[in-house]
Amino acid sequence: MAVLESNTKPLISITKPLISISIIGHVDSGKSTLCGQLATRFGPLNKREQDKLTKIASENSKTSFALAYFSDRTEQERKRGVTIQTTLVEMETSKFRVNFLDCPGHADYIKNATSGCKQSDLSVVVVPADFQASCSVDGTLKTHLTLAAVLGSKQFIVCINKLDEIAAKNKTDLETTFDAASAAVGKLLKKLGVKLESVIFLPISALNGIGVFKGGDVFPFYKGFKPANPEPGYELIMTLEEAINSQKAPSRPTDKPLRLPISSVCRVPGQGIILCGRVDYGSIKKGDQIKILPIDLTAEVKNVQAHKQDVEAGISGMNIGFSIITKDKIKYEAVKAGDMVGPAIDPEFMLYPFYTISAVSLKGKAKSGQDEKGIKAGYTPVLSCGTSNIATKFVKLISAQGKDTLVEDPTIISKDQRFSALIYPSKQALFESYKKFPFLGKFVCRDSGVLVVVGQISECISEEKAKSTYNYTIADATGIKPVGAPVDKKGKK
């Protein structure tokens, strides 16, 4: 998401704290339009650039999408009017440097939204005033809220958007519409364990800039949000700008060893391969000796940039791009999104074949007359952890929470049941335990695009421990017996 260019630009300013904000919501809620509107004041979207985008939008017969084209930059996105990739844009308010992550809302691109939700210190939830489709069973809002709450931060600002459209339909009671939409979203957040008293609900029009900027237009019915423990100057919040600036600067774990999940790999003419990602822990700078797993590539950092500017170091919380120097060209060409960067010498930075998890099942209940649905040993959904998306087998169900007691060795996990399990990724992947690296120890599982499990990595397990503790080996997980394994009476190994 960051691309290196020439090193003639000045170093990026570090005088303001950095905060990462994901913009999430159901498809066609106005997320990209809000991102473009914010860029007119806090980013690079000047009048000249707006005119260019308006012309392109008009040619595509999508005039109202002009602001959305600021972050929807590919031809496919602009033609379809749908965000496909998570786009990162740097802006700057009076208090923060902000990395806005415009996440896709369409169900087909939930996988791409996962990385944006995972990187957020704060989530701006965009919900249309006609909220029924967003909050329905078929809507993706619940999925986005779950991703943000589990993988990112539980700090939320909810923007009820498109109230201007409600007003245009001669629906004069905008406050009732706003309250109903807020209540529907609040109900979803409460189920995720979010404290509603800390959630800021705002009525806005992203297209017209109402309720977005301090000192700008607001909806007359809105009386504002009063924080319980306000920052000085933010005792009453009326707009999104004030809501963002009222946040406390997030603390960064700079004292831990480097952990940087690679989110994308770019090939830039004249510069070669550029590795991009967010520094979750520690720091990285020119000359550092690093290792990339699972491909086991050691290298030296050649340079580091953030938003096309050279920086002395990428520290935790920053989205960066960097290039490396290595003798192993074959492995270098094989680096991909999902790989993890750490120190070249770190005895705890290593691969494990198994992991234990603590999780909650979201897998749907069976309909009347069908066999019981749930999670059983052998179930293999796609697990998203860090920037990895890997088919992962639940090889053993260890325990499950019953009504009054803990059930050992359960045969099936029902919806909403808490459980622990031993899992085996189908490809080598580096996950970290939640206890040591909380940002990297949270995961979700999807099955055909539907969230089925959310949880945490409890422990990284070697094959020796898996065998001694759970009587399970890699051969058991893969079904491939080693050469020379004993043959049973039926001639099977």
N, C-alpha and C positions, 0 to 999 in steps of 0.2 A: 504493500500500500504506500510505501515511500519509494521514490525513485531518485537516484543520484544523478546530479548534473555536474557542471563545471564547479571548481572550487574557488571561483573568483568572488562569490557572494560573501557578505559578512556573516559572522557567526550568528546563529539565531539567538534572540533575546532570552535570557533566563531570569529576568528581574521579577516576573510574575509566576506564581505557581501554576502547574499544569493540571488540567482536569480532562478526563476523557468522558464524553457524553454520547451514548447511543440513542438514535432516534428510531423508535420502534412502533409497530402497529399493524393492523390488518391492511391488506392491499387497498389502494385508492383512498387512504385516509388523509393524504396531503403531507406525508412525511418529507418527501423530496422538495415540495414547494416550500415547506417551512425552512428546510435547510438553505434553500436559495434565498428566501426572505432574510434570514439571519446574516447571510453573506453580503447583503447590500449595505449593512452597517458594520459588521464585525469582520468581514472577509474581503476578498478581492473583486466582488461583483459590482463594478461601477456601471454608470449609465451606458457607456459605449458597449460593454459586454452584454448588458441586458438587451440592448437593441439587436445585437447579433443573435441572441437566443430567441428573442421574439420572432425574428425573421425565420429561423429554422423551424420553430414550433408552428408558425403559420404555414410553411411549406408542407408540414406533416399533418395539417388540418387539426392541430392540437394547440391552439393559441393560448389556452389557459395553463399549458404545461411549461411555459417559458422559464419560470423560476425553477421548476423541477429539473430542467435540462442542465442546471448548474452542476448537480451531482450525478444525474443520469447522463452519462457521457458517451456511451457506446451507441452505435447506430441501431442495434437491436432494441436497446432500452427506449430510445427516442421514438422509434417507429411503433413499438407496442404500447408505449406509455406505462411501462412496468419496470420497477427497479429490479435488477438481477444480481448485481454484485454489491457487497458492502463497500461504500466509498468513504474514504477518510479525508476530511478537509480541516485544515488548521484555521482558526479564527482567534480573535483577541477581544475580550471585553475589558471594561475598566479594571477588573480584578484578576481575571484569569487568562492564561493561554489555554485555548480549548481545542481538543481534537474531537470534532463532530464525526460520528460514524453513522451514515445514512444506511440503514439496514433494509433489505428487501422484505416486503410483506406477503408476497404471493406464496402459497403453500408449496409450490414446486421448488422454491429457493430457500427453504428453511435452513438447509445446510449452510448456505452462504451467510445467513443472518446469525448463525451461532457464533462465528468469530467476532462479530461486532458486539454482540451482547456480552461475550466473555471479557472484552477489554474495557467495559464501562465502569466508571466510578459513580455514574449517575445515569439514569435512563429517563429520557423524555418520551412519554407515551402519547401518541397522537390518535385520537378517536373521533370519528365524525359525529356530528350531533344526531344524525340518524344512525344510532349505534347498534341496532339490532343484529345486523349481519356480522359486525365485528365481534360481538359478544356471544354469538350463537355457537352451538356445538360444532358447526362446520367452519366457523371463523378461525383465523390464526392468531387472534389477539391473546387468547389464553396461553398458546404455545410460546409466543414472544415474551409474555410476562413471566412465564416459568423459566425460560432460558435466562432472562435478565436477573431474576431473583436467585436462581441456583448458581449460574456461572459468573455473574457480575456482582453488582452491589444492590442492596435492597433500598437504595435511595431512588425515589420516583417523583417526577413532575408529570401530571396528567393534563394534557391540553385537549379540551373539547373543541374540535375544529369545525369549520363550515357553518357556524351559527348565522353568518350573513345569508347563507342559502335558505335557512329556516325563516329568517326575517323576510326574504324576498317572496316566500310563499304565503305571506300575510299571516303567518303564525306569530302573533305578537307576544305570547307568553314565553319569551326566551329563557327566563329563569327556571321555569318548570322543565323545559327541555334539557337545560344544563344540569339541573339537579338529578334528573332521571338517568342521564348518561354517566354522571359522576358516580351515582349509586351502583350502577351495573358494573363499572370498572372496579369500584371499591370492593364489591363482593368477591371478584376474582382475586384481587390482591390480598384480601383478608385470608382466603384459603391457602395462600402461599406463605403465610406467617408475617406479612408486612404490616407494620403498625400504621394504621390509617391516619392517626393524628399528625404524623410527620410527612404525609403525602400532600403536595400542593396541587390543587385542582384549579385550572384556569380556563376561562372561555376565550377563544381566539378565532381569528380568521387569518390563516397563513397567507392566503392569496392577497388580501388587502392590508395585511400588517396590523390588524386590530388585536390589541392585547399582547403584542409581541415586544415592543420597545418602550423603555421608560420615557415618560413624557408624551407618548403617542396616544392614539385613539384607544379607548377601552369601551366595553359594552356597559351602558349606563346602570344596568341592574346589579352588576358585580360590586360587592362591598369590600373585596380583598381577602387575603389570607393572613392571619396573625400567627407567626411561629411561637411555640412555647418558650423557647430560649433564643430570641432573635439576636443576630449579629447587629452591632450598632449601625443605624441607618436603614435597617430592614425590618422594622417593627410591623409594617403593613406592606404586603406584596400584592401588586396589581398586575404585573406583566411578567412575561417569560424572562426578559432580561434581568429583572429584579430577583426572580426565583433562582436563576442560575448564580448570580452574584451573591445571593444569601447563603450559599453552601460553604461549608468549611473546607479548607484545602486538604486533600487526602494525604495521609502519611504514606511514605514510600519505604519498602524494605531494602534499603541500599546496603545493609550490613550483611546480607546473606550472599552465598555463592551465586554466580551468574546462572540464570535460567532464562532462555529466550526461545520461545516456540516460533518457528518460521511459518509465516502466514502466506507468503508468496515468494516466487523466484522470478526475477525479471532479467531479461537479456537486453542490455543497453548498448547500442552501437558505439564502439570506441572504448567501452569500459568493461565489457564482458558480462559476467553473471553477477547480479546484485541480489543479495539475500535480504528480505524484508520481514519485519515482525515487531512485536512489542516486547520491551525488556520487562519481564515480570519481576525478576529479582536481580539484585546486584547491579553491576555496570559493565560496559564494554568500551574499549578505546583502542586507538591505533597502536599496534605492536603487541597486543595481547595474544597469548597462545590459547587457542580454543579447541574444543572437540565437538563434532556434530554426530549425534546418535539418531537412529540406530545404524547408520552406515559406517560408523567408526572412522570418521575423517578428522585428522588433526591439521590445523592450519594456523596462520598468523593473520591478524586483522590488518588489512591494508589501509582502510579509511572508514569513517563513520559519518553519515549525514542524516539530518532530520528535515523534512520538507524542503529538499533540494539545497540545503545549506550545510556546510561543514560544521561539525560540532566536535568539541574536545573529547566528549564521552557521551555514550547513550546510557542514561541511568534509569532505574526502575520507574515505570509509568510512561516512558517515551516510546513512540513509534519511530523506528529508524530503518535505514537501509545501510548495508555495509558490504564491502568486498573483501576477499581474503586471498592470501598467497599460500599455495600448497603444491607439493610435488605430485600428489595423487590426482591426476586430471580425470581419471575414470570415475572415481568416487565424487569428485567435484561436480561433474556433469550430472550425477545421479541425485544431488541434493534436491529435496522437494518440500512442499508445504506439509506440515505435520512433524518434520524433523525438529530436534531440540538441540540448542546450543548451550554449552556449559564450559567450565574451565578445562584446559587440557589435562591438568592434574587435580583430580578430585575423586577420592575413593568412593564417595557416595553417588557420583554421577555415573550410573551404570544401568544395564538392561536387566530386566527380570522377565521370566516367562509367564508367571502367574501374579495375580493381585487379589486381595480380598477387598470386598466393598461393603459399605453400609448404605442401604438405599430404601426407596419407597416405590412400590409398583403403581403405575398408572394404567396398566393394561386393562382394557375394557372387560366388563362382566359379560357372561354368555347370555344370549337371548333365550327365552322360554323354549324348552324342547331341545336345546343344544347341549353338547357336553360342556362341562365346566371349563371356562377359559382362565388363563393365568400363566405365570412363568414357571416352567419346569426345567429340570436339568437337561442341558442340550440346547436350550433356546439360544439363538444367535442373532441379536439385533445389531445395529450399527451404533457404536459408542463414540461420543464426541467428548474429548478431553484435551485441554490445551488447544492446539490447532489440528489435532489428529481426528480423523473420522474412519474408524476401523471396525469391521465385523468382529464381534467379540462373543465367545461362547461362555455361557453360564454353566460351568462344568459340574459344580456341586453347590446345592443349596445347604448352607450351614445351619441357619436358624431363622425363625420367623416369630414375630410378636403375635401371640394369641390374645384372646380377650382378657385373660387374667395372668398368663404366664408365658414364658419363652418356650417355643416348640423347637426341639432339636431335629435336624435332618428332615425337614418338611418335604412333602412330595410335590406341592404346588403352592405358589404365592398368589393370593387374590388381590384384586384392585384395592389400593389405598393401604395395603399391608406393608409394614416395615420389615426388612429382612437383611440378612448378610449372606454373602455367597463368595465362592471362589470362581474367578473368571480367567479366561485365556484368550488374548488377542490373536486373531488369525494371522496377523503379520507382526513382525517385531516392532514394538513401540515403547517409548519411554513415558510412563506415567509417574507422578510423584504422589506421596501420601499427603493427605489433607493436613495432618498434624505438622509436617515439616514445611510444606509449601501450599498453603490454602488455595491460592489462585489456580494452581495446577492440579489440585487434588479433587476438584469438583467435576462432575460429568453428567451427561444426559445420554439416554439411549433412544434411538428412533427405529421404528419398524414401518416401512413403506411411508415414511414422512411423518408418522404419528409418534408423539412422545409416549414412551412406554415405561421408562425408569428414570428417576433422578436420584443422585446420591454422591457419595464421597469414596475416594480410594482410602481404605483403612491401612493397608500394609502391602509392601512389595515382597513377593514370595519367590524364593529360589526353588528349583526343581527338587532339591534335597528336602527342603522344608515341606513342600507340597506333598511329597511322598511320605515323610515321617508323620506329619500332622493330619493330612487328609487322605492318605493312601492313594495319591493321584500323581501321575507322571505326564510328561509331554506326549508320550505314546498313547496314553489313555485319552488325552484331549484331542489328538489328531486322528486317532484310529489307525495310525501307521505303526506297526510293531517293529522294533529294531531287528536287524539281521541276526539270525542265530537264536531268536526267541523260541522257547519250547513249543512243540506242536502237540495239540490235544488229540484225542482219539478219532476225531472227525477229520483230521488232517489240516486243521486251521491253526495258525499261529496266534 
